[in-house]
């Protein structure tokens, strides 16, 4: 982490971000997408997110090792102080503190924007398997999130049904 830097993502990062994300799409039920988006589609996702929300990457020794961004919780004005969080790390980069560093930087930016409620939508296995563990839930719990909801058998991937949970963290006061 000594030579790492967190910076705003740009559309030129799309190719590397797709490399990171493709592993999760193709080999896990962490993402409920079935097909990896194209680099062009990812450029659009980055550009669209940056219109209103932070999208950041963590580089270590010049290589992007992970990324995180926020997006709308729901598309209604009353939810404007709430957002959904997303994070992906290079599969070989876990255990280096990158996830914590990214989320802390993202939370700081969101707090400065006036966000109060942060939400994470997480695939959750009834029984851990080769496609999905409880690691994401554990990471979020470690970052101060609490489980607030569960949907049963709502995601179908690799011939198996997976639950989805919502976790929440408050980073400000409700005035």
C-alpha positions as CSV (number, residue, x, y, z in Angstrom):
1,X,0.0,0.0,0.0
2,X,3.0,2.3,0.3
3,X,3.1,3.1,-3.4
4,X,-0.6,3.2,-3.8
5,X,-2.7,6.2,-4.9
6,X,-6.5,6.6,-5.0
7,X,-7.7,8.8,-7.8
8,X,-10.9,9.6,-9.7
9,X,-11.6,7.1,-12.4
10,X,-11.8,8.1,-16.1
11,X,-13.2,6.5,-19.2
12,X,-9.6,5.5,-20.2
13,X,-9.5,3.1,-17.2
14,X,-12.4,1.0,-18.7
15,X,-10.2,-1.7,-20.2
16,X,-8.4,-2.4,-16.9
17,X,-11.7,-2.2,-14.9
18,X,-13.3,-4.7,-17.3
19,X,-10.3,-7.0,-16.8
20,X,-10.9,-6.9,-13.0
21,X,-14.7,-7.2,-13.3
22,X,-14.7,-10.0,-15.9
23,X,-13.4,-12.5,-13.3
24,X,-16.4,-11.9,-11.1
25,X,-18.9,-12.1,-13.9
26,X,-17.4,-15.3,-15.5
27,X,-16.4,-17.2,-12.4
28,X,-18.5,-16.1,-9.4
29,X,-22.0,-15.2,-8.3
30,X,-20.7,-12.0,-6.7
31,X,-22.0,-10.3,-9.8
32,X,-25.3,-11.4,-11.1
33,X,-24.4,-10.4,-14.6
34,X,-24.1,-13.4,-17.0
35,X,-21.8,-11.7,-19.6
36,X,-18.9,-9.3,-19.2
37,X,-19.8,-5.9,-20.5
38,X,-17.7,-4.6,-23.4
39,X,-15.0,-1.9,-22.8
40,X,-17.3,0.5,-24.6
41,X,-20.2,-0.2,-22.4
42,X,-18.0,0.1,-19.3
43,X,-16.8,3.5,-20.6
44,X,-20.5,4.5,-20.7
45,X,-21.0,3.2,-17.1
46,X,-18.1,5.2,-15.8
47,X,-19.1,8.4,-17.6
48,X,-22.7,8.1,-16.5
49,X,-21.7,7.5,-12.9
50,X,-19.3,10.5,-12.8
51,X,-22.1,12.8,-13.7
52,X,-23.4,12.7,-10.2
53,X,-21.4,10.3,-8.0
54,X,-17.7,9.5,-7.3
55,X,-16.0,6.7,-9.1
56,X,-12.5,6.0,-7.9
57,X,-9.6,3.6,-8.6
58,X,-6.7,2.5,-6.5
59,X,-3.4,2.2,-8.3
60,X,-0.4,0.4,-6.8
61,X,2.9,0.7,-8.6
62,X,1.1,2.1,-11.6
63,X,-1.4,-0.7,-11.9
64,X,-5.1,-0.4,-11.0
65,X,-5.8,-3.0,-8.3
66,X,-9.4,-2.1,-7.6
67,X,-12.2,0.3,-8.0
68,X,-15.3,1.6,-6.2
69,X,-18.2,3.8,-7.0
70,X,-21.5,5.0,-5.7
71,X,-24.8,5.2,-7.6
72,X,-28.4,6.0,-6.9
73,X,-30.2,4.0,-4.3
74,X,-33.5,4.6,-6.0
75,X,-34.4,7.1,-8.7
76,X,-36.6,9.4,-6.6
77,X,-35.8,12.8,-5.1
78,X,-36.6,11.7,-1.6
79,X,-33.6,9.3,-1.7
80,X,-31.1,12.0,-2.7
81,X,-29.2,11.5,0.6
82,X,-28.8,7.8,0.0
83,X,-26.7,5.9,-2.4
84,X,-25.6,2.4,-3.3
85,X,-21.9,1.3,-3.0
86,X,-20.0,-1.0,-5.3
87,X,-16.4,-2.2,-5.0
88,X,-14.3,-4.7,-7.0
89,X,-10.7,-5.7,-6.4
90,X,-8.3,-7.5,-8.7
91,X,-8.7,-11.1,-7.6
92,X,-5.0,-11.3,-6.7
93,X,-5.1,-8.1,-4.7
94,X,-7.2,-9.1,-1.7
95,X,-5.7,-8.9,1.8
96,X,-3.7,-5.8,1.2
97,X,-6.0,-3.2,2.6
98,X,-7.1,-1.9,-0.8
99,X,-10.8,-2.5,-0.1
100,X,-10.7,-0.5,3.1
101,X,-8.7,2.3,1.5
102,X,-11.2,2.5,-1.4
103,X,-14.3,2.5,0.8
104,X,-12.9,5.0,3.2
105,X,-12.0,7.4,0.3
106,X,-15.4,6.9,-1.3
107,X,-17.3,7.4,2.0
108,X,-15.3,10.7,2.6
109,X,-16.3,12.0,-0.8
110,X,-19.9,11.0,-0.3
111,X,-20.1,12.6,3.1
112,X,-18.8,15.9,1.5
113,X,-21.6,15.6,-1.0
114,X,-24.2,15.3,1.8
115,X,-24.9,11.6,1.6
116,X,-26.0,10.0,4.8
117,X,-27.3,6.5,4.1
118,X,-25.0,4.1,2.3
119,X,-26.3,0.8,1.0
120,X,-24.7,-2.4,-0.4
121,X,-26.5,-5.0,-2.4
122,X,-24.7,-8.3,-1.9
123,X,-25.1,-11.8,-3.3
124,X,-25.4,-14.2,-0.4
125,X,-25.3,-18.0,-0.4
126,X,-27.4,-20.1,1.9
127,X,-24.4,-22.4,1.9
128,X,-21.0,-21.2,0.7
129,X,-19.9,-22.8,-2.6
130,X,-17.2,-22.4,-5.3
131,X,-19.1,-19.4,-6.8
132,X,-20.1,-17.4,-3.7
133,X,-18.9,-17.0,-0.1
134,X,-19.9,-14.7,2.7
135,X,-16.7,-12.7,2.2
136,X,-18.5,-9.6,0.9
137,X,-20.9,-9.6,3.8
138,X,-18.0,-9.9,6.2
139,X,-16.1,-7.1,4.6
140,X,-19.1,-4.8,4.8
141,X,-19.7,-5.7,8.4
142,X,-16.1,-5.0,9.1
143,X,-16.5,-1.6,7.5
144,X,-19.5,-0.7,9.8
145,X,-22.4,-1.9,7.7
146,X,-25.3,-3.8,9.2
147,X,-27.6,-6.3,7.4
148,X,-31.1,-4.7,6.9
149,X,-32.8,-7.0,4.4
150,X,-32.7,-10.3,2.6
151,X,-34.3,-11.5,-0.6
152,X,-34.5,-15.3,-0.9
153,X,-33.5,-17.2,-4.0
154,X,-33.7,-14.1,-6.2
155,X,-30.5,-14.6,-8.2
156,X,-30.0,-17.6,-10.5
157,X,-26.5,-18.2,-11.8
158,X,-24.4,-21.4,-12.5
159,X,-27.5,-23.5,-12.1
160,X,-28.0,-22.4,-8.5
161,X,-30.2,-20.0,-6.6
162,X,-28.7,-17.3,-4.5
163,X,-30.1,-14.9,-1.9
164,X,-29.4,-11.2,-2.0
165,X,-28.9,-9.0,1.1
166,X,-28.9,-5.3,1.7
167,X,-26.5,-3.8,4.1
168,X,-26.6,-0.2,5.4
169,X,-24.2,2.3,7.0
170,X,-25.0,5.8,8.2
171,X,-22.2,8.4,7.7
172,X,-24.0,11.5,8.9
173,X,-26.9,12.8,11.0
174,X,-30.5,12.9,9.8
175,X,-31.4,16.6,10.4
